[in-house]
Amino acid sequence: MHGRRVVAEAKTPTTPDVTSGIVTAIGQVMSRHQAGEVDAVMIGTTHFTNAVVEARHLMATAVVRLGLPATQELPPMVDWPERLRIALGHHVYICHGGHEFDGRHISELDPAELIRVAEEIGRKGIRSIAISSVFSPINGEFEEEAGSVLSAALPGVAISLSSQIGRLGLLERENATVLNACLRDLADHTVQAFQGAIGSAGINAPLYLSQNDGTLMAVEQARRYPVATFASGPTNSMRGAAFLTGLLDCAVIDIGGTTSDVGTLQHGFPRPASVAVEMAEVRTNFRMPDVYSFGIGGGSVVRSDGALAVGPESVGYELPTRALCFGGQTLTATDVAVAAGLADVGNPALVRHLDRELVRRCLNLIQARVAQAVDRMRTSAAPIPVVVVGGGSILLGDRLPGASVLVRPEQFAVANAIGAAIAQVGGEVDQVFTLGGLSRDTAVDSAKATAVDRAVTAGADPATVQVVDVEDVPLSYLPGNAVRVRVKAVGDLRLEAKHLATGG
């Protein structure tokens, strides 16, 4: 991208080692450009999501909860699948501390108790700790103090605090923090691999990773908060769809090789999930886009022996070798699209023998599944604009039930990469204020200022930062006329200033 113009694009099949795919794509683009022209590299990655789903490359993690004598009936990781508990080692410690809903202390923090926990963690050789405290989003003092005690006792250990990651709801916030903690090692290795990939291409430019709210984070932040990349793939596709079409309020369907993701844009950014979100069967409540995924993609296997089925089984990245149109032996959704004349990939002659009625029924089934997913995501009965992107979008025709218009932009196949490249830098505040001696407007203004400062600190050009979302919810169960304020501010990456100045 040069400013808002796409100057080069490349697309390569996913590889088992995702990093090598990135190297290949960068190499294809840089074969036509000079490394010195690159001012920044943005990467959207599934490394961390895949690691949790597959329970691989996860660190042994100590979970320290502050809440005794409360919370003992539901200990940390109580609702986790066994495979993940085994992968992390199930090192759980419940200590004194925590707050009541009104800010009173459940019990006082006990530094001596924490030092004893640190000694045991040290004997086990554990290098990552997740700390959660009851109602820490209201008051995070105990988490910060416990983090200082454990860091002093265990130099070099990675500390993740729940008040910096999740929201109200102890178990879900704690779960998100534990997931973040177990990925810290992988985050270091992944960032190093990405830096090596761009360095091998001769590119000397800062690297940013995509977050799941449609903004960017610097690599140091990615090392500390790898969990923020979860679901950044669909988010990038939605942001890319908004960029390519100019539609800021619509539904977006991203059809890949194995799955399809459906989400909605509000003011150009993905609508956030309002309820707990499951990640690899673990309930979490940190910031996540509201996305529905289902097993339809370009590599979906078609079964016609008995009831017709398309997916969820898929040939995935092996599509170029296993699909009929590429000389393979497996009937896939892509073969159906080619036989119907919706796509011109592979060798159409290899799928001309397909039964016309089978092709029609397959396409109708795909269309019905996609339309059902869009219906599931919209908030009103009125038809809405729908944008379809991703390499698998060839599976849809020109219309979709329930859509006021179906738009497939010209560069639909690389919308995900475009979404990462044009992403802005954001700052977010999610805080509870007590309005005893404070007006609501003052609380909101304070949150806005903090969000703007965080965006600038993260690398946004101060002249471009805007507040894009404000939400305040009265908390009737808290004393002192409490209100929860959530504010999001975004701005352009500072590096973009010279492109804008040159008219790029």
C-alpha positions as CSV (number, residue, x, y, z in Angstrom):
1,M,0.0,0.0,0.0
2,H,1.1,3.5,-0.8
3,G,-1.2,5.7,1.2
4,R,-4.6,4.4,0.1
5,R,-3.4,2.8,-3.1
6,V,-2.6,-0.8,-3.7
7,V,0.7,-1.0,-5.6
8,A,1.4,-4.7,-5.4
9,E,-0.3,-7.9,-4.2
10,A,0.6,-11.5,-3.8
11,K,-1.3,-14.6,-2.7
12,T,0.2,-17.9,-1.8
13,P,-1.4,-21.1,-0.4
14,T,-1.2,-21.5,3.4
15,T,1.7,-23.8,4.5
16,P,2.0,-26.0,7.5
17,D,4.7,-23.6,8.7
18,V,2.8,-20.3,8.4
19,T,6.0,-18.2,8.6
20,S,7.4,-19.7,5.4
21,G,4.2,-18.6,3.7
22,I,4.8,-15.1,4.8
23,V,8.4,-15.3,3.5
24,T,7.1,-16.5,0.1
25,A,4.5,-13.7,-0.2
26,I,7.0,-11.0,0.8
27,G,9.4,-12.4,-1.8
28,Q,6.8,-12.2,-4.5
29,V,5.9,-8.6,-3.7
30,M,9.6,-7.5,-3.3
31,S,10.6,-9.0,-6.6
32,R,8.9,-6.0,-8.2
33,H,9.9,-3.3,-5.6
34,Q,12.9,-2.1,-3.7
35,A,13.3,-2.9,0.0
36,G,14.1,0.7,0.7
37,E,10.6,1.7,-0.4
38,V,9.0,-0.1,2.6
39,D,8.3,2.1,5.6
40,A,6.4,-0.5,7.8
41,V,5.2,-4.1,7.7
42,M,1.9,-5.2,9.2
43,I,1.2,-8.9,9.8
44,G,-2.1,-10.6,10.7
45,T,-1.3,-14.0,12.2
46,T,-3.1,-17.1,13.4
47,H,-0.1,-18.5,15.2
48,F,-1.5,-17.9,18.7
49,T,-5.0,-19.0,17.9
50,N,-3.7,-22.2,16.3
51,A,-1.4,-22.9,19.3
52,V,-4.3,-22.8,21.8
53,V,-6.7,-24.8,19.5
54,E,-4.1,-27.5,19.0
55,A,-2.7,-27.3,22.6
56,R,0.8,-27.0,21.2
57,H,3.8,-24.7,21.9
58,L,2.2,-23.5,25.2
59,M,4.2,-22.6,28.3
60,A,3.8,-24.2,31.7
61,T,1.9,-21.4,33.6
62,A,1.3,-20.6,37.2
63,V,-2.1,-19.2,38.0
64,V,-2.3,-17.0,41.1
65,R,-5.8,-15.9,42.2
66,L,-6.3,-13.3,44.9
67,G,-9.5,-13.9,46.7
68,L,-9.2,-16.1,49.9
69,P,-11.3,-16.9,51.8
70,A,-13.7,-16.6,48.9
71,T,-13.7,-18.3,45.4
72,Q,-12.4,-21.7,46.6
73,E,-15.4,-23.6,45.3
74,L,-14.6,-22.7,41.6
75,P,-10.8,-22.8,41.4
76,P,-8.9,-21.5,38.3
77,M,-9.2,-23.5,35.1
78,V,-12.2,-25.4,36.6
79,D,-14.0,-25.4,33.2
80,W,-11.0,-26.0,31.0
81,P,-10.7,-29.0,28.7
82,E,-8.3,-31.6,30.1
83,R,-5.9,-31.4,27.2
84,L,-5.2,-27.7,27.9
85,R,-4.9,-28.2,31.6
86,I,-2.3,-30.9,31.0
87,A,-0.5,-28.7,28.5
88,L,-0.2,-25.9,31.0
89,G,0.6,-28.1,34.0
90,H,-2.4,-27.0,36.1
91,H,-0.2,-25.0,38.6
92,V,-2.9,-23.2,40.6
93,Y,-2.5,-21.0,43.7
94,I,-5.4,-19.2,45.5
95,C,-4.1,-16.5,47.9
96,H,-5.5,-13.8,50.1
97,G,-6.7,-10.5,48.6
98,G,-9.4,-9.3,46.2
99,H,-12.2,-6.8,46.4
100,E,-15.9,-6.8,47.0
101,F,-18.1,-5.3,44.3
102,D,-18.2,-2.0,46.3
103,G,-14.4,-1.8,46.5
104,R,-14.0,-3.1,50.0
105,H,-11.2,-5.6,50.6
106,I,-12.2,-9.3,50.8
107,S,-9.0,-9.8,52.8
108,E,-5.6,-8.1,52.9
109,L,-2.8,-9.1,50.5
110,D,-0.2,-11.3,52.3
111,P,3.3,-10.7,50.8
112,A,4.7,-13.5,52.8
113,E,2.2,-15.9,51.3
114,L,3.1,-14.7,47.8
115,I,6.8,-15.2,48.5
116,R,6.1,-18.8,49.5
117,V,4.1,-19.3,46.2
118,A,7.0,-17.7,44.3
119,E,9.5,-20.2,45.9
120,E,7.3,-23.1,44.7
121,I,7.0,-21.6,41.3
122,G,10.7,-21.2,41.1
123,R,11.4,-24.8,42.1
124,K,9.1,-25.9,39.3
125,G,11.0,-23.8,36.8
126,I,7.8,-22.0,35.6
127,R,8.6,-18.8,33.7
128,S,5.1,-17.3,33.2
129,I,2.5,-16.3,35.8
130,A,-1.2,-15.2,35.4
131,I,-2.5,-13.1,38.2
132,S,-6.2,-12.5,38.8
133,S,-8.0,-10.7,41.6
134,V,-11.7,-10.5,42.4
135,F,-13.2,-7.3,40.9
136,S,-9.8,-6.1,39.7
137,P,-11.4,-4.0,36.8
138,I,-12.8,-1.8,39.6
139,N,-9.5,-1.8,41.6
140,G,-6.4,-3.4,40.3
141,E,-4.1,-2.4,43.2
142,F,-3.7,-6.0,44.5
143,E,-2.8,-7.4,41.1
144,E,-0.2,-4.8,40.6
145,E,1.3,-5.3,44.1
146,A,1.3,-9.1,43.8
147,G,3.0,-8.7,40.4
148,S,5.7,-6.6,42.0
149,V,6.3,-9.1,44.8
150,L,6.5,-12.1,42.4
151,S,8.7,-10.2,39.9
152,A,11.1,-9.3,42.6
153,A,11.2,-12.9,43.9
154,L,11.5,-14.4,40.4
155,P,13.6,-12.1,38.1
156,G,12.8,-12.5,34.4
157,V,9.4,-14.2,34.9
158,A,6.6,-13.0,32.6
159,I,3.6,-11.5,34.5
160,S,0.1,-11.2,33.0
161,L,-2.5,-9.2,35.0
162,S,-6.2,-9.8,34.4
163,S,-7.1,-6.2,35.0
164,Q,-5.1,-5.3,31.8
165,I,-6.7,-8.0,29.7
166,G,-10.3,-8.9,30.6
167,R,-13.5,-7.4,31.9
168,L,-15.9,-8.0,34.8
169,G,-16.5,-11.7,35.4
170,L,-13.8,-13.4,37.4
171,L,-13.6,-16.8,35.7
172,E,-13.8,-15.5,32.1
173,R,-11.3,-12.7,32.8
174,E,-8.9,-15.1,34.5
175,N,-9.2,-17.6,31.6
176,A,-8.2,-14.9,29.1
177,T,-5.2,-14.0,31.3
178,V,-4.1,-17.6,31.6
179,L,-4.3,-18.0,27.8
180,N,-2.2,-14.8,27.4
181,A,0.4,-16.1,29.9
182,C,0.9,-19.5,28.3
183,L,1.6,-17.8,24.9
184,R,4.3,-15.5,26.1
185,D,7.2,-17.8,25.0
186,L,5.6,-18.4,21.6
187,A,5.0,-14.7,21.2
188,D,8.8,-14.0,21.6
189,H,9.7,-16.8,19.1
190,T,7.0,-15.7,16.6
191,V,8.0,-12.1,16.6
192,Q,11.6,-13.0,16.1
193,A,10.6,-15.3,13.2
194,F,8.6,-12.4,11.6
195,Q,11.5,-10.0,12.1
196,G,13.8,-12.5,10.5
197,A,11.5,-13.0,7.6
198,I,11.3,-9.3,6.7
199,G,15.1,-8.9,7.5
200,S,15.9,-11.7,5.0
201,A,14.1,-9.7,2.4
202,G,16.3,-6.7,3.1
203,I,13.5,-4.7,4.7
204,N,14.6,-2.4,7.5
205,A,11.3,-1.1,8.7
206,P,9.2,-1.4,11.9
207,L,6.9,-4.4,12.3
208,Y,3.4,-4.3,13.6
209,L,0.9,-7.0,14.3
210,S,-2.9,-6.8,13.9
211,Q,-5.1,-6.8,16.9
212,N,-8.6,-8.2,17.0
213,D,-10.3,-4.8,17.2
214,G,-9.0,-3.7,13.8
215,T,-6.0,-1.8,15.0
216,L,-2.2,-2.4,15.2
217,M,0.2,-3.0,18.0
218,A,4.0,-2.7,18.0
219,V,6.0,-5.9,18.5
220,E,6.8,-5.2,22.1
221,Q,3.1,-5.0,22.9
222,A,2.5,-8.2,20.9
223,R,5.1,-10.0,23.1
224,R,3.2,-8.9,26.2
225,Y,-0.4,-9.4,24.9
226,P,-0.4,-12.2,22.3
227,V,-4.0,-12.9,23.2
228,A,-5.0,-9.6,21.5
229,T,-4.3,-11.2,18.1
230,F,-7.1,-13.8,18.5
231,A,-9.6,-13.5,15.7
232,S,-7.6,-10.8,14.0
233,G,-7.9,-12.6,10.7
234,P,-11.7,-12.0,10.3
235,T,-11.2,-8.5,11.6
236,N,-8.6,-7.7,9.0
237,S,-10.9,-9.0,6.3
238,M,-13.8,-6.8,7.6
239,R,-11.6,-3.7,7.7
240,G,-10.3,-4.6,4.2
241,A,-13.9,-4.9,2.9
242,A,-14.8,-1.5,4.3
243,F,-11.7,0.0,2.6
244,L,-12.4,-1.6,-0.8
245,T,-16.1,-0.8,-0.9
246,G,-16.5,2.4,1.2
247,L,-19.3,0.7,3.2
248,L,-18.9,1.4,6.9
249,D,-22.1,-0.3,8.1
250,C,-22.7,-3.7,6.6
251,A,-22.2,-7.5,7.0
252,V,-18.9,-9.0,5.7
253,I,-18.4,-12.6,4.7
254,D,-14.9,-13.9,4.5
255,I,-14.8,-17.2,2.7
256,G,-11.4,-19.0,3.0
257,G,-10.3,-22.5,2.2
258,T,-11.8,-24.3,5.2
259,T,-14.2,-21.9,7.0
260,S,-16.3,-18.8,6.4
261,D,-16.4,-16.0,8.9
262,V,-19.3,-13.6,9.1
263,G,-19.3,-10.3,11.1
264,T,-20.7,-6.9,10.9
265,L,-19.1,-3.5,10.6
266,Q,-20.3,-0.5,12.7
267,H,-18.7,2.9,11.7
268,G,-16.0,0.9,9.8
269,F,-14.9,-1.3,12.7
270,P,-16.0,-4.8,13.7
271,R,-18.9,-5.0,16.1
272,P,-17.5,-6.3,19.4
273,A,-19.0,-9.4,21.1
274,S,-21.2,-8.4,24.0
275,V,-21.1,-11.8,25.7
276,A,-18.4,-14.3,26.8
277,V,-16.6,-15.8,23.8
278,E,-15.2,-19.4,23.7
279,M,-11.7,-19.9,22.5
280,A,-10.8,-23.6,22.2
281,E,-13.6,-24.5,24.6
282,V,-12.4,-21.9,27.2
283,R,-14.8,-19.1,28.1
284,T,-13.2,-15.6,27.9
285,N,-14.5,-12.1,28.2
286,F,-11.7,-10.0,26.8
287,R,-12.1,-7.8,23.7
288,M,-13.2,-9.9,20.7
289,P,-15.1,-9.2,17.5
290,D,-18.6,-10.6,17.1
291,V,-17.8,-13.3,14.5
292,Y,-19.7,-16.4,13.5
293,S,-17.6,-19.1,11.8
294,F,-18.9,-22.2,10.0
295,G,-17.3,-25.0,7.9
296,I,-17.8,-23.8,4.3
297,G,-14.8,-22.8,2.2
298,G,-13.2,-23.3,-1.2
299,G,-11.6,-26.6,0.0
300,S,-14.8,-28.0,1.5
301,V,-15.3,-31.6,0.6
302,V,-18.6,-32.4,-1.2
303,R,-20.4,-35.6,-0.2
304,S,-23.3,-36.9,-2.3
305,D,-23.5,-40.5,-1.0
306,G,-26.8,-40.1,0.9
307,A,-27.7,-36.6,2.1
308,L,-25.8,-33.9,0.2
309,A,-23.1,-32.3,2.4
310,V,-20.6,-29.5,1.7
311,G,-18.0,-29.3,4.5
312,P,-17.1,-29.1,7.3
313,E,-14.3,-31.5,6.1
314,S,-11.9,-29.7,3.9
315,V,-8.7,-30.3,2.0
316,G,-7.5,-26.9,3.2
317,Y,-4.1,-25.8,1.9
318,E,-3.9,-29.0,-0.2
319,L,-6.6,-27.7,-2.6
320,P,-4.2,-27.0,-5.5
321,T,-3.2,-30.7,-5.5
322,R,-6.4,-32.6,-4.3
323,A,-9.3,-30.8,-6.1
324,L,-10.6,-32.3,-9.3
325,C,-10.0,-29.1,-11.3
326,F,-6.3,-29.2,-10.4
327,G,-6.0,-32.9,-11.4
328,G,-6.8,-34.4,-7.9
329,Q,-9.3,-37.0,-6.8
330,T,-11.5,-35.1,-4.3
331,L,-14.7,-33.2,-5.2
332,T,-14.6,-29.8,-3.5
333,A,-16.7,-26.7,-3.4
334,T,-14.2,-25.0,-5.7
335,D,-14.8,-27.7,-8.4
336,V,-18.5,-27.0,-8.1
337,A,-18.0,-23.3,-8.6
338,V,-15.7,-23.9,-11.6
339,A,-18.3,-26.3,-13.2
340,A,-21.0,-23.7,-12.7
341,G,-18.9,-21.0,-14.5
342,L,-18.5,-18.9,-11.3
343,A,-14.7,-19.2,-11.3
344,D,-11.9,-19.8,-13.8
345,V,-9.3,-21.6,-11.9
346,G,-7.5,-24.9,-12.6
347,N,-8.7,-26.8,-15.7
348,P,-12.5,-26.5,-16.2
349,A,-12.4,-29.5,-18.6
350,L,-11.7,-31.7,-15.6
351,V,-15.1,-30.9,-14.0
352,R,-17.3,-30.8,-17.1
353,H,-18.5,-34.3,-16.3
354,L,-20.2,-33.2,-13.0
355,D,-23.9,-33.6,-12.9
356,R,-25.7,-30.3,-13.5
357,E,-28.3,-31.1,-10.9
358,L,-25.6,-31.9,-8.3
359,V,-23.8,-28.6,-9.1
360,R,-27.1,-26.6,-8.7
361,R,-28.0,-28.3,-5.4
362,C,-24.5,-27.7,-4.0
363,L,-24.5,-24.0,-4.8
364,N,-28.0,-23.7,-3.3
365,L,-26.8,-25.4,-0.2
366,I,-23.8,-23.1,0.1
367,Q,-25.9,-20.0,-0.5
368,A,-28.5,-21.1,2.1
369,R,-25.8,-21.7,4.7
370,V,-24.2,-18.3,4.1
371,A,-27.6,-16.5,4.1
372,Q,-28.5,-18.2,7.4
373,A,-25.2,-17.0,8.9
374,V,-25.8,-13.4,7.9
375,D,-29.3,-13.6,9.4
376,R,-27.8,-14.8,12.6
377,M,-25.5,-11.7,12.8
378,R,-27.8,-8.9,11.9
379,T,-29.8,-6.9,14.5
380,S,-32.9,-6.0,12.5
381,A,-35.2,-7.7,9.9
382,A,-34.4,-5.1,7.2
383,P,-32.1,-6.2,4.4
384,I,-28.5,-5.0,4.8
385,P,-25.6,-4.6,2.4
386,V,-23.3,-7.6,2.3
387,V,-19.7,-7.6,1.2
388,V,-18.0,-11.0,0.3
389,V,-14.2,-11.3,0.3
390,G,-11.6,-14.0,0.6
391,G,-10.4,-16.5,-2.0
392,G,-13.4,-18.7,-1.5
393,S,-15.9,-16.0,-2.3
394,I,-16.1,-17.5,-5.8
395,L,-18.6,-19.9,-4.3
396,L,-21.3,-17.2,-4.3
397,G,-23.2,-15.8,-7.2
398,D,-24.4,-12.2,-7.6
399,R,-27.3,-12.3,-5.1
400,L,-27.9,-13.5,-1.5
401,P,-31.3,-13.8,0.3
402,G,-31.7,-11.1,2.9
403,A,-29.0,-8.8,1.4
404,S,-30.0,-5.4,0.0
405,V,-26.9,-5.7,-2.2
406,L,-24.1,-8.2,-2.5
407,V,-20.7,-6.6,-3.3
408,R,-17.6,-8.5,-4.3
409,P,-14.8,-5.9,-4.6
410,E,-12.2,-6.3,-7.3
411,Q,-9.4,-7.2,-4.9
412,F,-11.5,-9.5,-2.8
413,A,-8.9,-12.3,-2.6
414,V,-6.4,-10.1,-0.7
415,A,-8.9,-8.1,1.4
416,N,-7.4,-9.6,4.6
417,A,-3.9,-8.3,3.8
418,I,-5.3,-4.9,2.8
419,G,-7.1,-4.7,6.1
420,A,-3.8,-5.3,7.9
421,A,-1.9,-2.8,5.8
422,I,-4.4,0.1,6.2
423,A,-5.1,-0.6,9.9
424,Q,-4.8,2.3,12.3
425,V,-3.4,2.5,15.8
426,G,-5.9,2.5,18.7
427,G,-6.3,3.1,22.4
428,E,-9.1,1.8,24.5
429,V,-10.4,2.4,28.0
430,D,-12.8,0.2,29.9
431,Q,-13.1,1.6,33.4
432,V,-15.6,1.8,36.2
433,F,-16.1,5.3,37.7
434,T,-17.9,6.3,40.9
435,L,-20.0,9.4,40.3
436,G,-20.1,10.4,43.9
437,G,-18.3,13.7,43.4
438,L,-18.0,13.4,39.7
439,S,-20.4,14.1,36.9
440,R,-21.1,11.6,34.1
441,D,-19.7,14.0,31.5
442,T,-16.5,14.5,33.4
443,A,-16.1,10.7,33.7
444,V,-16.6,10.2,30.0
445,D,-14.3,13.1,29.1
446,S,-11.6,11.6,31.3
447,A,-12.0,8.2,29.6
448,K,-11.8,9.9,26.2
449,A,-8.6,11.7,27.1
450,T,-7.0,8.5,28.4
451,A,-8.0,6.6,25.2
452,V,-6.5,9.3,23.0
453,D,-3.3,9.3,25.1
454,R,-3.0,5.5,24.8
455,A,-3.5,5.7,21.0
456,V,-0.7,8.3,20.7
457,T,1.5,6.2,23.0
458,A,0.9,3.2,20.7
459,G,2.2,5.1,17.7
460,A,-0.8,7.1,16.3
461,D,-0.3,10.6,14.8
462,P,-1.9,12.9,17.4
463,A,-3.4,15.1,14.6
464,T,-5.4,12.2,13.3
465,V,-6.7,10.6,16.5
466,Q,-10.5,10.4,16.8
467,V,-12.8,8.9,19.3
468,V,-14.9,6.3,17.4
469,D,-16.9,4.6,20.1
470,V,-18.2,5.6,23.5
471,E,-20.4,3.5,25.8
472,D,-21.4,4.2,29.3
473,V,-23.5,1.7,31.3
474,P,-24.8,2.4,34.9
475,L,-23.9,-0.3,37.3
476,S,-26.9,-0.4,39.6
477,Y,-25.4,-3.1,41.8
478,L,-22.4,-1.0,42.8
479,P,-22.7,1.7,45.4
480,G,-21.8,5.4,44.8
481,N,-23.7,5.8,41.5
482,A,-21.1,3.8,39.6
483,V,-20.9,3.7,35.8
484,R,-18.8,1.6,33.4
485,V,-17.3,3.7,30.6
486,R,-15.8,2.2,27.5
487,V,-14.1,4.5,25.0
488,K,-12.1,3.6,21.8
489,A,-9.9,6.1,19.9
490,V,-8.0,5.5,16.7
491,G,-5.5,7.4,14.5
492,D,-3.2,6.9,11.6
493,L,0.2,5.4,12.1
494,R,2.8,8.2,12.2
495,L,4.6,6.6,9.3
496,E,1.7,7.4,7.0
497,A,2.2,11.2,7.3
498,K,4.8,11.4,4.5
499,H,2.6,9.4,2.2
500,L,-0.3,11.7,2.7
501,A,2.0,14.7,2.2
502,T,3.2,13.4,-1.2
503,G,-0.4,12.7,-2.3
504,G,0.0,8.9,-2.1
